[in-house]
């Protein structure tokens, strides 16, 4: 019997979110709507632009948000990541534990250096632009894996951002091999257009000969398929995974299983901050799938929780909010 519904590997990042104008975003030289990797000098320069603004700090990282969503709904999750021996690292570890997510961080001593962080810049149109300082997570490697826990999981989930890290990519692929050896389903999120543009070979390595679950938003799918024609995109994506979830914002999502297509309507909402929407969708969908939901029902609940998270500032909901949404569903 599986002990974990989801085992994930990804970047440990503490999010610091700011509300900014489009003019300030332009002055900062940040690419709107995408993730940009930054180094220490760039981080210091960017922080100088926002030092007078109110900041919200939360645990983050794409796969981190996903495992927390699943755990808040009542699922069992394990998260492999890497932090440093600093205040942010302690904050991140405690945040996982507070959300009842098991992690390798409780089994190893944190490393010297700085824990990864992400500046999330939210403009009035609700778009989020991310500036990521990887810090300690840039050295994430296979020592973070717990093979026995992977073997006891229903689904092994890989964060596409790891395609940018040689050691992180190697770890993700090794974990995938362990999962396959123990008949554990595999899942991947494409994460961001920048990963497709600059690290597509890494994403392909994580896909291997095919996945059980693939998550992508419409812009990512268009970039991957080099097409804006929806039918062409669906035809291409269907060959990558047994189940593909294509999220389309206010147009809802499409769940694709071979030739079977299910369109699931969005939940109407007023978006104020899209940070974490895709992570929330994936975590909720995988919770549903591992708890006996049909793909359509899992996607409908995922649309509901994603709509709730974009209607507020911040990348996560509380456990109480998540459970209320599930109960209403």
HUHUVEN-V577500 format. One record per residue. RES is the residue in one small letter. PHI is phi as a letter, one per 40 degrees, with the letter a starting at -180 (* if undefined). PSI is psi as a letter, one per 40 degrees, with the letter a starting at -180 (NA if undefined). Layout:
res/phi/psi
RES/PHI/PSI
RES/PHI/PSI
This chain:
res/phi/psi
x/*/h
x/c/h
x/c/d
x/b/h
x/c/d
x/a/h
x/b/h
x/b/i
x/b/h
x/a/a
x/c/h
x/c/h
x/b/h
x/c/h
x/c/h
x/b/h
x/b/h
x/b/i
x/c/h
x/b/i
x/c/i
x/c/d
x/c/d
x/c/d
x/d/d
x/c/d
x/c/d
x/c/e
x/g/f
x/c/h
x/c/h
x/c/h
x/g/e
x/b/i
x/b/h
x/b/h
x/c/h
x/b/i
x/b/a
x/c/d
x/c/d
x/c/d
x/c/d
x/c/d
x/c/d
x/c/d
x/c/d
x/c/d
x/c/d
x/b/e
x/c/d
x/c/e
x/c/i
x/c/h
x/b/i
x/b/h
x/b/h
x/a/i
x/c/i
x/a/a
x/g/h
x/d/d
x/c/d
x/c/d
x/c/d
x/c/d
x/c/d
x/c/d
x/d/d
x/c/d
x/c/d
x/c/d
x/c/e
x/h/e
x/c/i
x/b/h
x/b/i
x/b/h
x/b/h
x/c/h
x/a/a
x/a/h
x/b/i
x/b/i
x/c/g
x/a/a
x/c/d
x/c/d
x/c/d
x/c/d
x/c/d
x/c/d
x/c/d
x/c/d
x/c/d
x/c/d
x/c/d
x/c/d
x/c/e
x/g/f
x/b/h
x/c/i
x/a/i
x/c/d
x/c/d
x/c/e
x/b/e
x/b/i
x/c/h
x/c/i
x/c/i
x/c/i
x/h/a
x/b/h
x/c/i
x/c/i
x/a/i
x/b/h
x/c/h
x/b/h
x/b/h
x/b/h
x/c/i
x/d/d
x/c/e
x/g/e
x/c/i
x/b/h
x/b/h
x/b/h
x/b/h
x/b/h
x/b/h
x/c/d
x/f/b
x/c/d
x/c/e
x/c/e
x/b/e
x/d/h
x/a/a
x/c/e
x/c/e
x/c/e
x/c/i
x/b/g
x/d/d
x/c/d
x/c/d
x/d/d
x/c/d
x/c/e
x/b/i
x/c/d
x/b/h
x/b/h
x/b/h
x/b/h
x/c/h
x/c/d
x/d/d
x/c/e
x/c/d
x/c/e
x/b/h
x/d/d
x/c/d
x/c/d
x/c/d
x/d/d
x/c/d
x/c/d
x/c/d
x/c/d
x/c/d
x/c/d
x/c/d
x/c/d
x/d/d
x/c/d
x/c/d
x/b/f
x/f/f
x/c/h
x/c/i
x/b/i
x/a/i
x/a/i
x/b/h
x/c/e
x/g/d
x/a/i
x/d/d
x/c/d
x/c/d
x/c/d
x/c/d
x/b/e
x/b/f
x/c/d
x/c/d
x/c/d
x/c/d
x/c/d
x/c/d
x/c/d
x/c/d
x/f/b
x/c/e
x/h/i
x/b/i
x/c/d
x/b/h
x/b/h
x/b/h
x/a/i
x/c/i
x/c/d
x/c/d
x/c/d
x/c/d
x/c/d
x/c/d
x/c/d
x/c/e
x/f/f
x/a/i
x/b/e
x/c/h
x/c/d
x/c/d
x/c/d
x/c/d
x/c/d
x/c/d
x/c/d
x/c/d
x/c/d
x/c/e
x/c/d
x/a/i
x/c/d
x/b/h
x/b/h
x/b/h
x/b/h
x/c/i
x/b/f
x/f/b
x/c/e
x/c/e
x/g/a
x/a/i
x/b/h
x/b/h
x/b/h
x/b/g
x/g/b
x/c/e
x/c/h
x/b/h
x/b/h
x/c/h
x/b/h
x/c/i
x/c/i
x/c/h
x/d/h
x/a/i
x/b/h
x/c/h
x/b/e
x/a/h
x/c/e
x/c/h
x/g/e
x/c/d
x/c/d
x/c/d
x/c/d
x/d/d
x/c/d
x/c/d
x/c/d
x/d/d
x/c/d
x/c/d
x/d/d
x/c/d
x/c/e
x/b/f
x/g/e
x/c/i
x/c/i
x/d/d
x/c/d
x/c/d
x/c/d
x/c/d
x/c/d
x/c/d
x/c/d
x/c/d
x/c/d
x/c/d
x/c/d
x/c/d
x/c/d
x/c/d
x/c/e
x/c/e
x/b/i
x/c/h
x/h/i
x/c/e
x/a/i
x/b/i
x/c/i
x/c/d
x/c/d
x/c/d
x/c/d
x/c/d
x/c/d
x/c/d
x/c/d
x/c/d
x/c/d
x/c/NA
